[in-house]
C-alpha cells in the first residue's frame, strides 16, 4: 500500500495468510484484522437506539489506544501492565 502525500508512506503487509490450514487454526492475523472492526464497533452498537439498524446508521468505528498506554510506555513498563 502506498500513500503519496506529505509525508508519504509505503507499507508492505506480509504473512497475513497462513501457509497451511493447520497453521491457520492456530492463529490467523487476517482474521484478527477483520475482527478488529467488529470489536471496535461494540461501544457504538451498545449505544445505538433500539431497532433494526445497518452499518450505515452507525458512526465509522475506529481503533483507539488505551488511555494509559502512553504513560506505561513512558515509564518503561510496556503496554502489558
PDB file of N, CA, C and O in Angstrom, chain B, residues numbered from 101:
ATOM      1  N   UNK B 101       0.859  -1.153   0.000  1.00  0.00           N
ATOM      2  CA  UNK B 101       0.000   0.000   0.000  1.00  0.00           C
ATOM      3  C   UNK B 101       0.907   1.217   0.000  1.00  0.00           C
ATOM      4  O   UNK B 101       1.848   1.300   0.788  1.00  0.00           O
ATOM      5  N   UNK B 102       0.622   2.149  -0.878  1.00  0.00           N
ATOM      6  CA  UNK B 102       1.415   3.369  -0.940  1.00  0.00           C
ATOM      7  C   UNK B 102       0.504   4.578  -0.860  1.00  0.00           C
ATOM      8  O   UNK B 102      -0.482   4.677  -1.591  1.00  0.00           O
ATOM      9  N   UNK B 103       0.838   5.486   0.025  1.00  0.00           N
ATOM     10  CA  UNK B 103       0.100   6.733   0.182  1.00  0.00           C
ATOM     11  C   UNK B 103       1.054   7.856  -0.191  1.00  0.00           C
ATOM     12  O   UNK B 103       2.117   8.004   0.412  1.00  0.00           O
ATOM     13  N   UNK B 104       0.675   8.639  -1.179  1.00  0.00           N
ATOM     14  CA  UNK B 104       1.505   9.749  -1.604  1.00  0.00           C
ATOM     15  C   UNK B 104       0.974  11.022  -0.974  1.00  0.00           C
ATOM     16  O   UNK B 104      -0.202  11.352  -1.127  1.00  0.00           O
ATOM     17  N   UNK B 105       1.824  11.730  -0.277  1.00  0.00           N
ATOM     18  CA  UNK B 105       1.413  12.954   0.401  1.00  0.00           C
ATOM     19  C   UNK B 105       2.589  13.526   1.146  1.00  0.00           C
ATOM     20  O   UNK B 105       3.740  13.276   0.787  1.00  0.00           O
ATOM     21  N   UNK B 106       2.315  14.280   2.167  1.00  0.00           N
ATOM     22  CA  UNK B 106       3.375  14.866   2.978  1.00  0.00           C
ATOM     23  C   UNK B 106       3.115  14.561   4.437  1.00  0.00           C
ATOM     24  O   UNK B 106       2.336  15.280   5.062  1.00  0.00           O
ATOM     25  N   UNK B 107       3.718  13.544   5.013  1.00  0.00           N
ATOM     26  CA  UNK B 107       4.736  12.668   4.440  1.00  0.00           C
ATOM     27  C   UNK B 107       4.104  11.514   3.665  1.00  0.00           C
ATOM     28  O   UNK B 107       2.946  11.164   3.896  1.00  0.00           O
ATOM     29  N   UNK B 108       4.858  10.935   2.757  1.00  0.00           N
ATOM     30  CA  UNK B 108       4.415   9.750   2.016  1.00  0.00           C
ATOM     31  C   UNK B 108       4.645   8.510   2.870  1.00  0.00           C
ATOM     32  O   UNK B 108       5.429   8.534   3.819  1.00  0.00           O
ATOM     33  N   UNK B 109       3.955   7.429   2.526  1.00  0.00           N
ATOM     34  CA  UNK B 109       4.067   6.203   3.312  1.00  0.00           C
ATOM     35  C   UNK B 109       3.980   4.997   2.380  1.00  0.00           C
ATOM     36  O   UNK B 109       3.095   4.926   1.527  1.00  0.00           O
ATOM     37  N   UNK B 110       4.898   4.055   2.546  1.00  0.00           N
ATOM     38  CA  UNK B 110       4.871   2.806   1.798  1.00  0.00           C
ATOM     39  C   UNK B 110       4.850   1.675   2.814  1.00  0.00           C
ATOM     40  O   UNK B 110       5.775   1.545   3.615  1.00  0.00           O
ATOM     41  N   UNK B 111       3.802   0.855   2.790  1.00  0.00           N
ATOM     42  CA  UNK B 111       3.637  -0.221   3.758  1.00  0.00           C
ATOM     43  C   UNK B 111       3.496  -1.546   3.020  1.00  0.00           C
ATOM     44  O   UNK B 111       2.773  -1.634   2.027  1.00  0.00           O
ATOM     45  N   UNK B 112       4.178  -2.563   3.499  1.00  0.00           N
ATOM     46  CA  UNK B 112       4.069  -3.905   2.950  1.00  0.00           C
ATOM     47  C   UNK B 112       3.512  -4.826   4.018  1.00  0.00           C
ATOM     48  O   UNK B 112       4.069  -4.930   5.111  1.00  0.00           O
ATOM     49  N   UNK B 113       2.425  -5.487   3.704  1.00  0.00           N
ATOM     50  CA  UNK B 113       1.819  -6.444   4.615  1.00  0.00           C
ATOM     51  C   UNK B 113       2.319  -7.825   4.238  1.00  0.00           C
ATOM     52  O   UNK B 113       2.194  -8.240   3.086  1.00  0.00           O
ATOM     53  N   UNK B 114       2.882  -8.535   5.198  1.00  0.00           N
ATOM     54  CA  UNK B 114       3.389  -9.874   4.938  1.00  0.00           C
ATOM     55  C   UNK B 114       2.757 -10.862   5.905  1.00  0.00           C
ATOM     56  O   UNK B 114       2.403 -10.533   7.037  1.00  0.00           O
ATOM     57  N   UNK B 115       2.634 -12.062   5.418  1.00  0.00           N
ATOM     58  CA  UNK B 115       2.219 -13.194   6.246  1.00  0.00           C
ATOM     59  C   UNK B 115       0.838 -13.015   6.872  1.00  0.00           C
ATOM     60  O   UNK B 115       0.624 -13.431   8.011  1.00  0.00           O
ATOM     61  N   UNK B 116      -0.090 -12.413   6.158  1.00  0.00           N
ATOM     62  CA  UNK B 116      -1.445 -12.305   6.688  1.00  0.00           C
ATOM     63  C   UNK B 116      -2.184 -13.633   6.594  1.00  0.00           C
ATOM     64  O   UNK B 116      -3.105 -13.895   7.368  1.00  0.00           O
ATOM     65  N   UNK B 117      -1.778 -14.467   5.645  1.00  0.00           N
ATOM     66  CA  UNK B 117      -2.437 -15.764   5.486  1.00  0.00           C
ATOM     67  C   UNK B 117      -1.454 -16.877   5.834  1.00  0.00           C
ATOM     68  O   UNK B 117      -0.294 -16.831   5.423  1.00  0.00           O
ATOM     69  N   UNK B 118      -1.904 -17.863   6.579  1.00  0.00           N
ATOM     70  CA  UNK B 118      -1.012 -18.964   6.958  1.00  0.00           C
ATOM     71  C   UNK B 118      -0.684 -19.838   5.749  1.00  0.00           C
ATOM     72  O   UNK B 118      -1.424 -19.871   4.766  1.00  0.00           O
ATOM     73  N   UNK B 119       0.437 -20.540   5.847  1.00  0.00           N
ATOM     74  CA  UNK B 119       0.874 -21.416   4.755  1.00  0.00           C
ATOM     75  C   UNK B 119       0.008 -22.669   4.665  1.00  0.00           C
ATOM     76  O   UNK B 119      -0.185 -23.204   3.574  1.00  0.00           O
ATOM     77  N   UNK B 120      -0.517 -23.145   5.792  1.00  0.00           N
ATOM     78  CA  UNK B 120      -1.359 -24.341   5.794  1.00  0.00           C
ATOM     79  C   UNK B 120      -2.622 -24.082   6.606  1.00  0.00           C
ATOM     80  O   UNK B 120      -2.693 -23.128   7.380  1.00  0.00           O
ATOM     81  N   UNK B 121      -3.602 -24.935   6.420  1.00  0.00           N
ATOM     82  CA  UNK B 121      -4.842 -24.829   7.194  1.00  0.00           C
ATOM     83  C   UNK B 121      -4.557 -25.032   8.676  1.00  0.00           C
ATOM     84  O   UNK B 121      -5.145 -24.356   9.519  1.00  0.00           O
ATOM     85  N   UNK B 122      -3.666 -25.951   8.995  1.00  0.00           N
ATOM     86  CA  UNK B 122      -3.325 -26.222  10.396  1.00  0.00           C
ATOM     87  C   UNK B 122      -2.747 -24.970  11.069  1.00  0.00           C
ATOM     88  O   UNK B 122      -3.092 -24.661  12.210  1.00  0.00           O
ATOM     89  N   UNK B 123      -1.871 -24.252  10.361  1.00  0.00           N
ATOM     90  CA  UNK B 123      -1.328 -23.014  10.915  1.00  0.00           C
ATOM     91  C   UNK B 123      -2.429 -21.973  11.090  1.00  0.00           C
ATOM     92  O   UNK B 123      -2.421 -21.202  12.050  1.00  0.00           O
ATOM     93  N   UNK B 124      -3.365 -21.957  10.163  1.00  0.00           N
ATOM     94  CA  UNK B 124      -4.467 -21.001  10.248  1.00  0.00           C
ATOM     95  C   UNK B 124      -5.362 -21.252  11.437  1.00  0.00           C
ATOM     96  O   UNK B 124      -5.942 -20.316  11.987  1.00  0.00           O
ATOM     97  N   UNK B 125      -5.482 -22.494  11.839  1.00  0.00           N
ATOM     98  CA  UNK B 125      -6.301 -22.813  13.005  1.00  0.00           C
ATOM     99  C   UNK B 125      -5.638 -22.356  14.294  1.00  0.00           C
ATOM    100  O   UNK B 125      -6.322 -22.126  15.292  1.00  0.00           O
ATOM    101  N   UNK B 126      -4.320 -22.222  14.289  1.00  0.00           N
ATOM    102  CA  UNK B 126      -3.604 -21.744  15.468  1.00  0.00           C
ATOM    103  C   UNK B 126      -3.859 -20.257  15.642  1.00  0.00           C
ATOM    104  O   UNK B 126      -4.310 -19.818  16.700  1.00  0.00           O
ATOM    105  N   UNK B 127      -3.572 -19.485  14.612  1.00  0.00           N
ATOM    106  CA  UNK B 127      -3.832 -18.042  14.662  1.00  0.00           C
ATOM    107  C   UNK B 127      -3.699 -17.485  13.263  1.00  0.00           C
ATOM    108  O   UNK B 127      -2.716 -17.747  12.570  1.00  0.00           O
ATOM    109  N   UNK B 128      -4.679 -16.725  12.854  1.00  0.00           N
ATOM    110  CA  UNK B 128      -4.660 -16.111  11.537  1.00  0.00           C
ATOM    111  C   UNK B 128      -4.780 -14.605  11.699  1.00  0.00           C
ATOM    112  O   UNK B 128      -5.871 -14.116  11.995  1.00  0.00           O
ATOM    113  N   UNK B 129      -3.689 -13.842  11.515  1.00  0.00           N
ATOM    114  CA  UNK B 129      -3.756 -12.392  11.677  1.00  0.00           C
ATOM    115  C   UNK B 129      -4.772 -11.725  10.755  1.00  0.00           C
ATOM    116  O   UNK B 129      -5.323 -10.679  11.098  1.00  0.00           O
ATOM    117  N   UNK B 130      -5.027 -12.322   9.584  1.00  0.00           N
ATOM    118  CA  UNK B 130      -6.038 -11.756   8.689  1.00  0.00           C
ATOM    119  C   UNK B 130      -7.412 -11.775   9.330  1.00  0.00           C
ATOM    120  O   UNK B 130      -8.179 -10.823   9.192  1.00  0.00           O
ATOM    121  N   UNK B 131      -7.722 -12.852  10.027  1.00  0.00           N
ATOM    122  CA  UNK B 131      -8.993 -12.960  10.732  1.00  0.00           C
ATOM    123  C   UNK B 131      -9.027 -11.968  11.892  1.00  0.00           C
ATOM    124  O   UNK B 131     -10.055 -11.343  12.158  1.00  0.00           O
ATOM    125  N   UNK B 132      -7.897 -11.831  12.575  1.00  0.00           N
ATOM    126  CA  UNK B 132      -7.809 -10.876  13.682  1.00  0.00           C
ATOM    127  C   UNK B 132      -8.048  -9.460  13.171  1.00  0.00           C
ATOM    128  O   UNK B 132      -8.781  -8.694  13.798  1.00  0.00           O
ATOM    129  N   UNK B 133      -7.437  -9.101  12.037  1.00  0.00           N
ATOM    130  CA  UNK B 133      -7.612  -7.766  11.471  1.00  0.00           C
ATOM    131  C   UNK B 133      -9.070  -7.519  11.102  1.00  0.00           C
ATOM    132  O   UNK B 133      -9.583  -6.416  11.292  1.00  0.00           O
ATOM    133  N   UNK B 134      -9.735  -8.536  10.579  1.00  0.00           N
ATOM    134  CA  UNK B 134     -11.149  -8.399  10.227  1.00  0.00           C
ATOM    135  C   UNK B 134     -12.005  -8.259  11.488  1.00  0.00           C
ATOM    136  O   UNK B 134     -12.951  -7.473  11.512  1.00  0.00           O
ATOM    137  N   UNK B 135     -11.682  -9.004  12.511  1.00  0.00           N
ATOM    138  CA  UNK B 135     -12.458  -8.966  13.750  1.00  0.00           C
ATOM    139  C   UNK B 135     -12.315  -7.637  14.474  1.00  0.00           C
ATOM    140  O   UNK B 135     -13.208  -7.246  15.225  1.00  0.00           O
ATOM    141  N   UNK B 136     -11.203  -6.933  14.261  1.00  0.00           N
ATOM    142  CA  UNK B 136     -10.997  -5.654  14.952  1.00  0.00           C
ATOM    143  C   UNK B 136     -12.105  -4.661  14.642  1.00  0.00           C
ATOM    144  O   UNK B 136     -12.486  -3.875  15.510  1.00  0.00           O
ATOM    145  N   UNK B 137     -12.629  -4.679  13.420  1.00  0.00           N
ATOM    146  CA  UNK B 137     -13.721  -3.775  13.064  1.00  0.00           C
ATOM    147  C   UNK B 137     -14.949  -4.060  13.931  1.00  0.00           C
ATOM    148  O   UNK B 137     -15.605  -3.137  14.415  1.00  0.00           O
ATOM    149  N   UNK B 138     -15.247  -5.323  14.117  1.00  0.00           N
ATOM    150  CA  UNK B 138     -16.392  -5.708  14.940  1.00  0.00           C
ATOM    151  C   UNK B 138     -16.170  -5.327  16.401  1.00  0.00           C
ATOM    152  O   UNK B 138     -17.064  -4.781  17.048  1.00  0.00           O
ATOM    153  N   UNK B 139     -14.993  -5.611  16.908  1.00  0.00           N
ATOM    154  CA  UNK B 139     -14.692  -5.314  18.309  1.00  0.00           C
ATOM    155  C   UNK B 139     -14.741  -3.815  18.562  1.00  0.00           C
ATOM    156  O   UNK B 139     -15.285  -3.379  19.577  1.00  0.00           O
ATOM    157  N   UNK B 140     -14.178  -3.017  17.653  1.00  0.00           N
ATOM    158  CA  UNK B 140     -14.171  -1.570  17.835  1.00  0.00           C
ATOM    159  C   UNK B 140     -15.553  -0.949  17.669  1.00  0.00           C
ATOM    160  O   UNK B 140     -15.767   0.185  18.098  1.00  0.00           O
ATOM    161  N   UNK B 141     -16.495  -1.664  17.058  1.00  0.00           N
ATOM    162  CA  UNK B 141     -17.849  -1.158  16.886  1.00  0.00           C
ATOM    163  C   UNK B 141     -18.734  -1.415  18.104  1.00  0.00           C
ATOM    164  O   UNK B 141     -19.838  -0.873  18.175  1.00  0.00           O
ATOM    165  N   UNK B 142     -18.287  -2.219  19.057  1.00  0.00           N
ATOM    166  CA  UNK B 142     -19.115  -2.600  20.208  1.00  0.00           C
ATOM    167  C   UNK B 142     -19.695  -1.389  20.949  1.00  0.00           C
ATOM    168  O   UNK B 142     -20.895  -1.383  21.222  1.00  0.00           O
ATOM    169  N   UNK B 143     -18.903  -0.364  21.285  1.00  0.00           N
ATOM    170  CA  UNK B 143     -19.489   0.765  22.011  1.00  0.00           C
ATOM    171  C   UNK B 143     -20.607   1.463  21.223  1.00  0.00           C
ATOM    172  O   UNK B 143     -21.592   1.916  21.806  1.00  0.00           O
ATOM    173  N   UNK B 144     -20.448   1.546  19.900  1.00  0.00           N
ATOM    174  CA  UNK B 144     -21.471   2.193  19.074  1.00  0.00           C
ATOM    175  C   UNK B 144     -22.738   1.354  18.984  1.00  0.00           C
ATOM    176  O   UNK B 144     -23.848   1.886  18.990  1.00  0.00           O
ATOM    177  N   UNK B 145     -22.563   0.045  18.900  1.00  0.00           N
ATOM    178  CA  UNK B 145     -23.720  -0.853  18.837  1.00  0.00           C
ATOM    179  C   UNK B 145     -24.475  -0.817  20.165  1.00  0.00           C
ATOM    180  O   UNK B 145     -25.704  -0.761  20.180  1.00  0.00           O
ATOM    181  N   UNK B 146     -23.741  -0.848  21.276  1.00  0.00           N
ATOM    182  CA  UNK B 146     -24.392  -0.804  22.593  1.00  0.00           C
ATOM    183  C   UNK B 146     -25.103   0.526  22.827  1.00  0.00           C
ATOM    184  O   UNK B 146     -26.134   0.573  23.499  1.00  0.00           O
ATOM    185  N   UNK B 147     -24.559   1.594  22.279  1.00  0.00           N
ATOM    186  CA  UNK B 147     -25.161   2.910  22.482  1.00  0.00           C
ATOM    187  C   UNK B 147     -26.196   3.295  21.438  1.00  0.00           C
ATOM    188  O   UNK B 147     -26.769   4.382  21.509  1.00  0.00           O
ATOM    189  N   UNK B 148     -26.442   2.419  20.468  1.00  0.00           N
ATOM    190  CA  UNK B 148     -27.385   2.733  19.391  1.00  0.00           C
ATOM    191  C   UNK B 148     -28.820   2.672  19.889  1.00  0.00           C
ATOM    192  O   UNK B 148     -29.134   2.007  20.877  1.00  0.00           O
ATOM    193  N   UNK B 149     -29.672   3.381  19.180  1.00  0.00           N
ATOM    194  CA  UNK B 149     -31.103   3.357  19.521  1.00  0.00           C
ATOM    195  C   UNK B 149     -31.663   1.957  19.246  1.00  0.00           C
ATOM    196  O   UNK B 149     -31.124   1.228  18.414  1.00  0.00           O
ATOM    197  N   UNK B 150     -32.726   1.586  19.930  1.00  0.00           N
ATOM    198  CA  UNK B 150     -33.330   0.272  19.705  1.00  0.00           C
ATOM    199  C   UNK B 150     -33.877   0.151  18.280  1.00  0.00           C
ATOM    200  O   UNK B 150     -34.256   1.145  17.660  1.00  0.00           O
ATOM    201  N   UNK B 151     -33.909  -1.049  17.791  1.00  0.00           N
ATOM    202  CA  UNK B 151     -34.487  -1.301  16.479  1.00  0.00           C
ATOM    203  C   UNK B 151     -33.478  -1.910  15.527  1.00  0.00           C
ATOM    204  O   UNK B 151     -32.323  -2.148  15.880  1.00  0.00           O
ATOM    205  N   UNK B 152     -33.939  -2.155  14.320  1.00  0.00           N
ATOM    206  CA  UNK B 152     -33.104  -2.757  13.294  1.00  0.00           C
ATOM    207  C   UNK B 152     -32.272  -1.666  12.627  1.00  0.00           C
ATOM    208  O   UNK B 152     -32.822  -0.733  12.041  1.00  0.00           O
ATOM    209  N   UNK B 153     -30.956  -1.783  12.715  1.00  0.00           N
ATOM    210  CA  UNK B 153     -30.053  -0.793  12.140  1.00  0.00           C
ATOM    211  C   UNK B 153     -29.056  -1.487  11.225  1.00  0.00           C
ATOM    212  O   UNK B 153     -28.838  -2.693  11.339  1.00  0.00           O
ATOM    213  N   UNK B 154     -28.453  -0.734  10.323  1.00  0.00           N
ATOM    214  CA  UNK B 154     -27.390  -1.249   9.478  1.00  0.00           C
ATOM    215  C   UNK B 154     -26.109  -0.487   9.798  1.00  0.00           C
ATOM    216  O   UNK B 154     -26.117   0.444  10.604  1.00  0.00           O
ATOM    217  N   UNK B 155     -25.027  -0.881   9.172  1.00  0.00           N
ATOM    218  CA  UNK B 155     -23.766  -0.180   9.408  1.00  0.00           C
ATOM    219  C   UNK B 155     -23.838   1.272   8.943  1.00  0.00           C
ATOM    220  O   UNK B 155     -23.028   2.092   9.375  1.00  0.00           O
ATOM    221  N   UNK B 156     -24.781   1.602   8.081  1.00  0.00           N
ATOM    222  CA  UNK B 156     -24.947   2.983   7.628  1.00  0.00           C
ATOM    223  C   UNK B 156     -25.541   3.874   8.721  1.00  0.00           C
ATOM    224  O   UNK B 156     -25.417   5.098   8.662  1.00  0.00           O
ATOM    225  N   UNK B 157     -26.182   3.264   9.711  1.00  0.00           N
ATOM    226  CA  UNK B 157     -26.794   4.024  10.804  1.00  0.00           C
ATOM    227  C   UNK B 157     -25.820   4.312  11.942  1.00  0.00           C
ATOM    228  O   UNK B 157     -26.126   5.103  12.834  1.00  0.00           O
ATOM    229  N   UNK B 158     -24.658   3.682  11.917  1.00  0.00           N
ATOM    230  CA  UNK B 158     -23.686   3.830  12.992  1.00  0.00           C
ATOM    231  C   UNK B 158     -22.493   4.658  12.516  1.00  0.00           C
ATOM    232  O   UNK B 158     -22.221   4.713  11.316  1.00  0.00           O
ATOM    233  N   UNK B 159     -21.779   5.302  13.439  1.00  0.00           N
ATOM    234  CA  UNK B 159     -20.572   6.023  13.026  1.00  0.00           C
ATOM    235  C   UNK B 159     -19.476   5.045  12.610  1.00  0.00           C
ATOM    236  O   UNK B 159     -19.536   3.857  12.929  1.00  0.00           O
ATOM    237  N   UNK B 160     -18.493   5.550  11.907  1.00  0.00           N
ATOM    238  CA  UNK B 160     -17.364   4.720  11.498  1.00  0.00           C
ATOM    239  C   UNK B 160     -16.593   4.309  12.746  1.00  0.00           C
ATOM    240  O   UNK B 160     -16.206   5.157  13.550  1.00  0.00           O
ATOM    241  N   UNK B 161     -16.371   3.015  12.904  1.00  0.00           N
ATOM    242  CA  UNK B 161     -15.650   2.508  14.075  1.00  0.00           C
ATOM    243  C   UNK B 161     -14.154   2.618  13.823  1.00  0.00           C
ATOM    244  O   UNK B 161     -13.652   2.146  12.803  1.00  0.00           O
ATOM    245  N   UNK B 162     -13.455   3.238  14.745  1.00  0.00           N
ATOM    246  CA  UNK B 162     -12.004   3.395  14.626  1.00  0.00           C
ATOM    247  C   UNK B 162     -11.341   2.853  15.884  1.00  0.00           C
ATOM    248  O   UNK B 162     -11.855   3.023  16.990  1.00  0.00           O
ATOM    249  N   UNK B 163     -10.211   2.209  15.710  1.00  0.00           N
ATOM    250  CA  UNK B 163      -9.472   1.697  16.854  1.00  0.00           C
ATOM    251  C   UNK B 163      -8.841   2.828  17.651  1.00  0.00           C
ATOM    252  O   UNK B 163      -8.482   3.864  17.092  1.00  0.00           O
ATOM    253  N   UNK B 164      -8.710   2.634  18.929  1.00  0.00           N
ATOM    254  CA  UNK B 164      -8.099   3.629  19.796  1.00  0.00           C
ATOM    255  C   UNK B 164      -7.160   2.930  20.755  1.00  0.00           C
ATOM    256  O   UNK B 164      -7.415   1.811  21.200  1.00  0.00           O
ATOM    257  N   UNK B 165      -6.083   3.604  21.060  1.00  0.00           N
ATOM    258  CA  UNK B 165      -5.154   3.066  22.050  1.00  0.00           C
ATOM    259  C   UNK B 165      -5.736   3.266  23.442  1.00  0.00           C
ATOM    260  O   UNK B 165      -6.531   4.178  23.673  1.00  0.00           O
ATOM    261  N   UNK B 166      -5.337   2.416  24.347  1.00  0.00           N
ATOM    262  CA  UNK B 166      -5.735   2.543  25.739  1.00  0.00           C
ATOM    263  C   UNK B 166      -5.280   3.891  26.284  1.00  0.00           C
ATOM    264  O   UNK B 166      -4.189   4.350  25.947  1.00  0.00           O
ATOM    265  N   UNK B 167      -6.090   4.530  27.114  1.00  0.00           N
ATOM    266  CA  UNK B 167      -5.754   5.847  27.645  1.00  0.00           C
ATOM    267  C   UNK B 167      -4.445   5.849  28.418  1.00  0.00           C
ATOM    268  O   UNK B 167      -3.721   6.844  28.381  1.00  0.00           O
ATOM    269  N   UNK B 168      -4.120   4.769  29.117  1.00  0.00           N
ATOM    270  CA  UNK B 168      -2.904   4.721  29.907  1.00  0.00           C
ATOM    271  C   UNK B 168      -1.703   4.154  29.173  1.00  0.00           C
ATOM    272  O   UNK B 168      -0.631   4.009  29.761  1.00  0.00           O
ATOM    273  N   UNK B 169      -1.867   3.831  27.895  1.00  0.00           N
ATOM    274  CA  UNK B 169      -0.803   3.175  27.147  1.00  0.00           C
ATOM    275  C   UNK B 169       0.452   4.036  27.072  1.00  0.00           C
ATOM    276  O   UNK B 169       1.555   3.536  27.292  1.00  0.00           O
ATOM    277  N   UNK B 170       0.301   5.314  26.767  1.00  0.00           N
ATOM    278  CA  UNK B 170       1.478   6.166  26.627  1.00  0.00           C
ATOM    279  C   UNK B 170       2.194   6.352  27.964  1.00  0.00           C
ATOM    280  O   UNK B 170       3.418   6.486  27.992  1.00  0.00           O
ATOM    281  N   UNK B 171       1.453   6.362  29.069  1.00  0.00           N
ATOM    282  CA  UNK B 171       2.079   6.503  30.388  1.00  0.00           C
ATOM    283  C   UNK B 171       2.895   5.257  30.734  1.00  0.00           C
ATOM    284  O   UNK B 171       3.992   5.361  31.281  1.00  0.00           O
ATOM    285  N   UNK B 172       2.360   4.092  30.417  1.00  0.00           N
ATOM    286  CA  UNK B 172       3.052   2.839  30.700  1.00  0.00           C
ATOM    287  C   UNK B 172       4.334   2.735  29.880  1.00  0.00           C
ATOM    288  O   UNK B 172       5.367   2.304  30.392  1.00  0.00           O
ATOM    289  N   UNK B 173       4.269   3.125  28.626  1.00  0.00           N
ATOM    290  CA  UNK B 173       5.468   3.055  27.765  1.00  0.00           C
ATOM    291  C   UNK B 173       6.500   4.091  28.214  1.00  0.00           C
ATOM    292  O   UNK B 173       7.696   3.802  28.219  1.00  0.00           O
ATOM    293  N   UNK B 174       6.061   5.279  28.587  1.00  0.00           N
ATOM    294  CA  UNK B 174       6.976   6.324  29.043  1.00  0.00           C
ATOM    295  C   UNK B 174       7.696   5.885  30.319  1.00  0.00           C
ATOM    296  O   UNK B 174       8.852   6.246  30.540  1.00  0.00           O
ATOM    297  N   UNK B 175       7.019   5.114  31.144  1.00  0.00           N
ATOM    298  CA  UNK B 175       7.610   4.651  32.397  1.00  0.00           C
ATOM    299  C   UNK B 175       8.498   3.423  32.178  1.00  0.00           C
ATOM    300  O   UNK B 175       9.131   2.934  33.113  1.00  0.00           O
ATOM    301  N   UNK B 176       8.540   2.928  30.932  1.00  0.00           N
ATOM    302  CA  UNK B 176       9.371   1.766  30.629  1.00  0.00           C
ATOM    303  C   UNK B 176       8.725   0.451  30.956  1.00  0.00           C
ATOM    304  O   UNK B 176       9.381  -0.590  30.946  1.00  0.00           O
ATOM    305  N   UNK B 177       7.418   0.487  31.251  1.00  0.00           N
ATOM    306  CA  UNK B 177       6.734  -0.738  31.625  1.00  0.00           C
ATOM    307  C   UNK B 177       6.139  -1.498  30.474  1.00  0.00           C
ATOM    308  O   UNK B 177       5.714  -2.638  30.660  1.00  0.00           O
ATOM    309  N   UNK B 178       6.085  -0.918  29.284  1.00  0.00           N
ATOM    310  CA  UNK B 178       5.482  -1.605  28.158  1.00  0.00           C
ATOM    311  C   UNK B 178       3.968  -1.487  28.204  1.00  0.00           C
ATOM    312  O   UNK B 178       3.401  -0.864  29.101  1.00  0.00           O
ATOM    313  N   UNK B 179       3.322  -2.104  27.207  1.00  0.00           N
ATOM    314  CA  UNK B 179       1.870  -1.991  27.075  1.00  0.00           C
ATOM    315  C   UNK B 179       1.104  -3.019  27.881  1.00  0.00           C
ATOM    316  O   UNK B 179      -0.114  -2.908  28.019  1.00  0.00           O
ATOM    317  N   UNK B 180       1.797  -4.027  28.420  1.00  0.00           N
ATOM    318  CA  UNK B 180       1.068  -5.112  29.084  1.00  0.00           C
ATOM    319  C   UNK B 180       1.038  -4.958  30.600  1.00  0.00           C
ATOM    320  O   UNK B 180       0.976  -5.956  31.318  1.00  0.00           O
ATOM    321  N   UNK B 181       1.081  -3.762  31.082  1.00  0.00           N
ATOM    322  CA  UNK B 181       0.985  -3.535  32.530  1.00  0.00           C
ATOM    323  C   UNK B 181      -0.432  -3.553  32.988  1.00  0.00           C
ATOM    324  O   UNK B 181      -0.698  -3.379  34.177  1.00  0.00           O
TER     325      UNK B 181
END
